[in-house]
Amino acid sequence: MKNRFSALLAGTALALLALPTHAADLKRAEEIVGGRCFLCHGMEGEAASALYPRLAGQHADYIAKQLADFKSGRRKSDTMSGMAADLTAEEMKDLGAFFQKKPATRSEATDADLAGVGRYIFTKGNTFSGVASCVSCHGPKGHGTPQLPRLAGQQALYLENQLKQFNTRERNNDNAVMHSIASRLTELEVKAVSSYISTLE
C-alpha cells in the first residue's frame, strides 16, 4: 500500500512538471511598451518623470498582478485602468517578464541627513510609534519578492505618493500591513525613507 501511494505521488509530481508554463513573448511585450507604456515608464522601464514608477528590475509576477488589479478596478487609477483594459493575462505576464529583465537604476542622494533618517526607518523602523522596518518584508537590499515589490532605486516622489495612498486607503489592493505602517509614519519619515530607498542599488 505504501509503495502504491509513493508511486501515485511520484506520478502526480511528474504530471505537474509536464504542465505547460507560460513562455514570455518579449517581442509582443515590446510592441505593447512601444505603443503605450513608454509614454510614462520609458522603453527601458526607467520612468519619464518622478511621478511614475520605475519598472526596470521589478518582479514579473508583481507587475502582472498590478496590471490585473488596475484592469479589475482593485487598484484605482484613471490612466492605468484604461491602459490595462484590453490586456490579456498572458500579455500582463509578458510585460512583467519584459521589465524584469531591464537593468534597474537608482537616484543619487541629494540630502545626506534626510537619507540617514530614512536609512534608520528602512533598517530598524520606529519602535516608539510602532512602525516596522522595511527590511522585514522587502529585504535588506529592498529587492522584495515576486509577491512584494522591489523598492530599491524607486522614484522618491512616487514612493511618497504611494505611502500617502496607503495611509488614506486610496490604495488597498496590496498587503493591509502597509495601511498600518503608513498611518504611523510622520511626513518627515515618509520623505526620508522614500529618499533613502531611491538611492539603493
Buried (B, 14 or more C-beta within 10 A) or exposed (E): EEEEEEEEEEEEEEEEEEEEEEEBBBEBBBEBBEEBBBEBBBEBBBBEEBEBBBBBBBBBBBBBBBBBBBBEEBBBBEEBBEBBEEBEEBBBBBBBBBBBBBEBBBBEBEEEEBBEBBBBBBEBBBEEEEBBBBBEBBBEEBBBEBEBBBBBBBBBBBBBBBBBBBBEEEBBBBBEEBBBBBBBBEEEBBBBBBBBBBBBE
